[in-house]
């Protein structure tokens, strides 16, 4: 997929453009992307970074990094994505100016977006406005009960299965592996410590079964209360994995919540519970 940051970087040709923030690239987002693909025109997406609500000063826990969002948009079949910086200058454009500068200049003929899509100064533009500007507005059937807000709520409860049903794939933790306390290795279960950006959504504390780097993974999310920890950590143990992951990006799918975090009477009891977590991880299946 070609990634551009200005319309001048996109060749002018007949295009169908899907527009949205697409945080999570969930089932509803993919319906919008598919509508553009199905036209037979050059399938193109416009997305925004930072998230518009974040740019306006709101707290938003993002479901995916920008890097992962672009990977998922490409996997859906989009050939070109224009990433627009959500700046004050962009916000001040009138809907007419947005249509001319970011759509017509690329050769856009058809546009797909969610029913609540708004654009231009004071959010004055909508799908009907795009139609009045001469673009063919594509009909996208909403996916019931699927939204980024609902996915964040499910994650807060640790319900990764519900999140996966809305996403159409397992929820993922995505970050760089950094050096942690290295306590897992002394217990016989060496873990990777993922540095998760503070802007990203993270499921409620607990132990999860999942998948990473073609290996099943038992994943601890929380403060390690057995050791009196206070810093929230994400520590996957990759079953049957050998190698050094420090400094590498690691994307971990979460398939199933296994249990809450806990304090144990002894380290031996902790190790025995980890062994049970590993066995449960071996039996776990992807929720979608």
C-alpha positions, 0 to 999 in steps of 0.5 A, spaced: 500 500 500 502 507 498 502 511 504 501 519 502 501 525 507 499 530 502 494 530 496 499 532 491 503 525 493 497 521 490 496 520 483 490 523 480 485 518 477 478 515 478 478 513 485 473 511 491 475 514 497 473 511 504 474 516 509 474 515 517 479 515 523 478 507 523 481 506 530 481 499 530 479 497 523 473 494 526 467 490 522 464 497 521 470 500 518 471 494 514 464 495 511 466 502 509 473 500 506 469 494 502 464 499 499 470 503 496 473 497 494 467 494 491 466 500 486 472 498 481 475 505 482 482 505 485 481 504 492 483 509 497 482 511 504 483 518 508 485 517 515 487 522 520 493 522 525 492 524 531 485 522 532 481 528 532 478 527 539 485 527 541 487 533 537 481 537 540 483 535 547 480 529 549 482 523 552 481 517 547 484 510 548 486 508 541 485 501 539 491 500 534 497 504 533 497 508 527 502 503 524 497 497 525 491 501 523 495 502 516 497 495 516 490 493 517 487 498 512 492 495 507 490 488 509 483 490 507 485 491 500 486 499 500 491 501 495 493 508 497 492 511 504 492 519 505 494 520 512 492 527 514 495 531 520 489 533 524 491 540 525 488 547 526 489 549 519 485 542 517 479 544 522 478 551 519 477 548 512 470 549 509 467 543 507 467 546 500 475 547 501 476 540 504 472 537 498 476 540 493 483 540 496 483 533 499 478 529 494 477 532 487 484 533 487 486 526 487 480 524 482 475 522 487 468 520 484 465 516 490 466 517 497 464 512 503 464 514 510 460 512 516 453 515 517 456 520 523 461 522 519 462 530 519 468 534 516 470 541 515 469 547 520 464 547 525 463 540 522 458 543 517 459 537 512 456 531 512 454 525 507 449 529 504 453 535 503 458 530 499 453 529 494 451 536 493 458 537 491 458 532 486 461 526 489 457 519 489 456 517 496 456 510 497 451 506 501 454 502 507 450 498 511 451 499 519 454 493 523 449 493 529 452 494 536 459 495 533 463 501 535 470 503 537 467 506 544 463 499 545 470 495 544 474 500 549 468 498 554 469 491 553 476 491 554 476 495 560 472 489 563 477 484 560 472 481 555 477 480 550 472 475 546 467 481 546 472 485 543 474 480 538 467 479 535 466 487 534 473 487 531 472 481 527 479 479 529 483 478 536 484 484 540 492 486 540 497 489 544 502 492 540 509 495 543 516 494 543 520 489 548 524 492 553 528 490 559 524 488 565 525 486 572 527 479 569 523 475 574 520 470 570 526 467 568 528 465 575 521 462 575 522 458 569 517 462 565 521 468 561 517 473 559 517 479 554 516 486 557 512 490 552 512 498 553 505 500 551 504 507 549 500 511 554 495 513 549 493 505 547 487 501 550 489 496 554 484 490 557 483 490 565 488 487 569 489 479 569 492 473 565 490 472 558 491 466 553 493 469 546 498 468 540 505 472 538 510 470 533 507 464 531 507 461 538 501 461 544 502 466 549 500 466 556 500 474 558 500 477 564 497 484 565 497 488 571 502 490 577 504 484 579 501 484 586 504 478 589 511 482 589 507 488 591 508 492 584 505 498 583 507 499 575 502 496 570 506 491 566 504 487 560 508 481 560 507 475 555 510 468 556 511 465 549 511 458 549 516 454 546 520 460 544 527 461 544 530 468 542 532 475 544 526 480 543 529 486 546 528 492 542 523 489 537 516 490 536 511 485 538 504 484 537 500 479 541 493 477 540 489 476 546 484 470 545 481 469 552 481 471 559 484 466 564 483 469 571 485 475 575 491 477 578 493 475 585 497 474 591 500 467 593 502 464 599 508 463 597 513 463 590 512 455 589 504 457 589 505 462 584 509 458 580 504 452 580 499 457 578 503 459 572 504 452 570 496 451 570 496 458 566 500 455 561 496 449 560 490 453 559 493 457 554 495 450 550 487 449 550 485 456 548 482 457 541 482 464 538 475 467 539 474 469 532 
